[in-house]
Every structure is written in structure tokens, then in C-alpha cells.
Amino acid sequence: MSALNKTPGSVDFQFDIHSGHSEEPFSKTTNDEVAVEEVRDRAKAALASTDIDDRSDDLPFEEPESHQKAREILGRDFISVEAAQRHIRPYTADELEARKVIPYSEEVLRECAGEFALLPTHPLDLPGFQACHPERFVEDPNNPWVGQKQQRKLWSSRVTTVPWLLIRKNPVPDSCSQSQANQEGHLRTKFSKERFVLPCEYADAGLKMFLETRQKLCEGFRIRFAVQTAEGYWVSVGWNGDRLSFYSWRADARENIGSPSARDS
């Protein structure tokens, strides 16, 4: 069955990044392979760039009462600092300090309970997250974020900057079966306290939720970000078994392509 014929609720997507637009598949060349290796090497270097002495392996972290309250409100949809470090990497002392305070009130957490997950983030780009868990990403030399053309990987170098992320577990309500432009307008007008998430933020949340609770973020749907490739297509993602598959897609409406969002406040 082609990717176009998949329906909401389908678990295992087999994505073809070229099926969504008219661009001819790229031929695999030596230069392409070199580009892929350059991205992988850059990701590994980024992970290793933090001075090991500054990491918090041996630093005690006493979970604040606000974290305990968040767990009480959200249950398994709260990912702890300890779990985040265990699944990705230890935080530096400064990173750990920045994650002591959860920037959402109890009132907001109660409002979001059941529909959102809360997690401490890691300041990594998409290749950085892939370097942590390559087994959780679809390996495809034609994938637009791992190489071939220098400009294709520019958007994948964006880094998660917020210390905490309160992200929807499913697409924004009523965002499917809408064009990209309508999805952006829908979020702006109907969900003004929310924003689109970045691909790196989605990878961060998707990995931690799956590794800690076996929940798949937005399972059964394709997700289209408000981020374009150099060719003007839209960065998208979905689950392929137990792996995240990033690809590009047109701006048209599809019944199982929704919007990802997170609370601003």
C-alpha cells in the first residue's frame, strides 16, 4: 500500500519522500555519501563538545516539589529530568539548573492533562538526536535532512532552546484535511496559546516518550511542520514501526496530515 493510501490510525508507515511531490529522485553519488558522513560526524562532534567535567554525572539533583506536582497532575505524560538524562545524555550543571523550574503553572498543567506531555529538553539539533539513538530513525540516503545538498540540511541544524516542552500528544484538533496555510491560520486563531514545534523538538519529545513510556507521539498520523526545505516543500514526520521517518511533502490537504503544537504559556 502506498503512503498516499494510508489512513488515520494506521501504525506502520512506509514513507517515500518523493511520492509527495514531482521532484525526481536523486541519484546516489560518492558526494552524497560524503555529505551523509559529514552530517553524522558533525552530530557526533556536537555531542562530544561538552566538557565531560562540566556534565552532571556526579551532581546530585533533588527533584523540586513542582516536578513532583507535575507528575501527580500528568502521570505518565510527565518525563522527569532523571529519565531525560538517562535516555539522551547527562545535563551540564548549567543545563540542570535551567531545568529546575517548570515554566507552566499548575493551572495550565491541569488544563493540558491528558492531551499534552511535559518533558525537559536537550539543546541538540536533529542530527544530534539521531546520533544518540540511530536505531530510532529511518536511514535513507535520499532523506532531505541527512545530506546530498548543503542547503537541504540547514533547517535540521536548528537547536531546541526552551528548557521544557509541553507538547500535544496528538495533532492539533481539526488540523487534518487542511492545507499548510490553513493549518497555520487554524493554530493562530483557534489555539492562540500554542505554537508550532520544530523538527528537533519533535524528535526530542518523540524519543523520550517512546523510550520511557512506549508512547508514540501522534501515532497513526503524519505531522507537517511550519518549516520548508530549500526546494519549498514542507518538512514532515511519521512513525515507521518504532522509528521516526522525516521526509518532505507538499502544502496540500490530506486526511491524516496534522499539525504539531506546544504550549507557549
C-alpha positions in Angstrom: 0.0 0.0 0.0 1.4 3.4 -0.9 1.9 6.2 1.6 -0.9 8.1 -0.1 -3.4 5.4 0.8 -2.6 5.1 4.5 -5.4 6.1 6.8 -5.6 7.7 10.3 -4.9 5.0 12.9 -2.5 3.1 10.7 0.5 2.3 12.8 3.3 1.4 10.4 4.0 4.0 7.7 6.3 3.2 4.8 7.4 6.7 3.6 8.7 7.6 0.2 9.8 11.2 0.4 9.4 11.5 -3.4 5.8 10.4 -3.5 4.6 13.7 -2.1 5.9 15.9 -4.9 7.1 15.8 -8.5 10.8 16.1 -7.9 12.8 13.3 -9.5 14.6 11.0 -7.0 18.3 12.0 -6.6 20.9 9.6 -7.8 23.2 8.3 -5.1 26.8 9.5 -5.7 30.1 9.5 -3.8 29.5 13.1 -3.0 26.1 12.2 -1.5 27.7 9.6 0.7 30.4 12.0 1.8 27.7 14.6 2.7 25.8 12.0 4.8 29.0 11.1 6.7 29.7 14.8 7.3 26.3 15.3 9.0 26.9 12.2 11.1 30.4 13.4 12.1 29.1 16.8 12.9 26.4 15.3 15.1 28.9 13.2 17.0 31.2 16.1 17.4 28.4 18.2 18.9 27.6 15.5 21.4 31.3 15.3 22.4 31.9 19.0 22.5 30.7 19.5 26.1 33.5 19.1 28.6 32.9 15.9 30.4 33.9 17.6 33.7 31.0 20.0 33.3 28.4 17.3 32.9 26.3 16.4 35.8 27.0 12.7 36.1 28.1 13.1 39.7 26.0 16.2 40.5 23.0 15.4 42.8 19.6 16.5 41.6 16.9 16.7 44.2 13.6 16.8 42.3 11.8 20.0 43.3 8.3 19.9 44.7 7.0 21.5 41.4 8.3 18.5 39.5 6.5 16.1 41.8 3.3 18.1 41.5 3.6 17.9 37.7 4.0 14.1 37.9 0.9 14.0 40.1 -1.1 16.0 37.6 0.1 14.5 34.3 1.0 10.9 35.4 3.0 9.0 32.7 2.9 12.1 30.5 5.5 13.7 32.7 9.1 12.9 31.8 11.5 13.6 34.6 14.9 15.1 34.4 16.4 11.8 35.5 14.7 10.0 32.7 15.7 12.6 30.1 19.3 12.3 31.1 19.2 8.5 31.1 17.8 8.4 27.5 19.7 11.2 25.8 22.8 12.3 27.8 23.6 13.9 31.2 22.9 17.6 31.5 25.7 20.1 32.2 25.5 21.9 35.5 24.0 25.0 33.8 21.5 22.9 31.9 20.5 21.2 35.0 20.0 24.5 36.8 17.8 25.8 33.9 15.5 22.8 34.3 14.8 23.1 38.0 11.9 25.5 37.3 9.0 24.3 35.2 7.6 27.4 33.3 4.0 26.3 33.5 1.6 26.8 36.3 -0.4 24.0 38.0 -3.5 25.5 36.4 -2.0 25.2 32.9 -0.9 21.6 33.6 -4.4 20.7 34.8 -5.9 22.3 31.7 -3.5 20.3 29.5 -3.7 16.9 31.4 -4.5 14.0 29.1 -3.7 15.9 25.9 -0.2 17.1 26.4 3.1 15.6 27.6 5.7 17.6 29.6 9.4 16.9 29.3 12.8 18.6 29.9 14.5 19.2 26.6 18.1 18.8 25.4 19.8 21.5 23.4 20.6 19.4 20.3 19.8 19.6 16.6 18.1 16.8 14.7 21.4 15.0 13.7 22.4 15.3 17.4 19.3 13.3 18.5 19.9 10.8 15.7 23.4 10.3 16.9 22.1 9.5 20.4 19.6 6.8 19.0 20.3 6.0 15.4 18.2 2.9 15.8 15.1 5.1 16.2 15.5 6.9 12.9 14.8 5.6 9.4 18.1 5.5 7.5 17.6 6.8 4.0 20.4 8.4 1.9 17.7 10.4 0.0 16.2 11.8 3.2 16.2 15.6 2.9 17.8 16.1 6.3 20.8 13.8 6.0 22.7 15.1 3.1 23.1 15.4 -0.7 22.8 19.2 -0.9 24.3 21.5 1.6 21.2 23.7 1.8 19.0 20.7 2.5 20.4 20.2 6.0 20.3 23.9 7.1 16.9 23.5 8.7 17.9 20.3 10.5 20.7 22.2 12.3 18.2 24.2 14.4 18.6 23.5 18.1 16.0 23.1 20.8 16.3 26.2 23.0 13.5 26.1 25.5 14.3 24.1 28.7 10.9 22.5 29.0 8.4 21.4 26.3 4.6 21.0 26.9 3.7 19.2 23.6 0.4 17.8 22.3 0.4 14.0 22.1 -1.8 14.1 19.0 -2.2 16.6 16.1 -3.9 19.9 16.8 -7.7 19.3 16.8 -9.2 19.8 13.3 -5.8 20.4 11.7 -6.0 17.4 9.4 -7.6 17.6 5.9 -6.3 21.2 5.7 -3.6 22.8 3.6 -0.5 24.1 5.2 -1.6 27.7 5.1 -5.0 26.8 6.7 -3.2 24.8 9.3 -1.1 27.8 10.3 -4.1 30.1 10.4 -6.1 27.5 12.4 -3.5 27.3 15.1 -3.2 31.1 15.2 -6.9 31.8 15.6 -8.2 28.8 17.5 -5.2 27.9 19.7 -3.5 31.2 20.4 -1.6 29.9 23.4 0.1 27.3 21.3 2.8 27.4 18.6 4.2 25.0 16.0 7.0 22.8 17.3 10.4 22.5 15.5 11.5 19.1 14.0 14.3 18.9 16.6 11.7 19.5 19.4 9.5 16.8 17.9 12.4 14.3 17.8 13.3 15.2 21.4 9.8 14.6 22.7 9.2 11.6 20.4 12.4 9.8 21.6 11.9 10.4 25.3 8.2 9.5 25.3 8.8 6.3 23.4 11.9 5.2 25.4 10.3 6.0 28.7 6.7 5.0 28.3 6.5 3.3 24.8 4.0 6.0 23.7 4.4 7.1 20.1 3.9 10.9 19.7 1.0 11.5 17.2 0.8 7.8 16.4 -1.2 7.0 13.3 -0.7 10.4 11.7 1.8 12.2 9.6 2.9 15.5 11.0 3.8 18.5 8.9 5.9 21.3 10.4 5.8 25.0 9.5 9.4 24.5 8.2 10.3 24.4 4.5 13.1 22.6 2.7 15.3 24.5 0.2 13.1 23.3 -2.6 10.0 24.8 -1.0 8.4 21.6 0.3 7.3 21.1 3.9 9.3 19.0 6.5 7.1 16.2 7.8 7.5 13.2 10.0 5.8 9.9 11.0 6.4 6.6 12.6 7.8 3.8 10.5 7.4 0.9 13.0 9.4 2.0 16.0 11.4 4.6 14.1 10.9 8.2 13.2 10.9 9.0 9.5 11.5 12.6 8.4 10.6 13.5 4.8 9.2 16.3 2.7 5.7 16.9 1.5 3.5 19.4 -0.5 1.3 22.0 1.1 -1.9 20.3 0.1 -4.6 18.9 2.4 -4.5 15.2 3.4 -6.8 13.5 5.8 -4.0 12.1 8.0 -1.5 15.0 7.9 -1.9 17.2 11.0 -0.1 20.0 12.8 2.2 19.6 15.9 2.0 22.2 18.6 3.3 23.1 22.1 2.0 25.4 24.7 3.7 28.8 24.9 2.4 29.5 28.4 
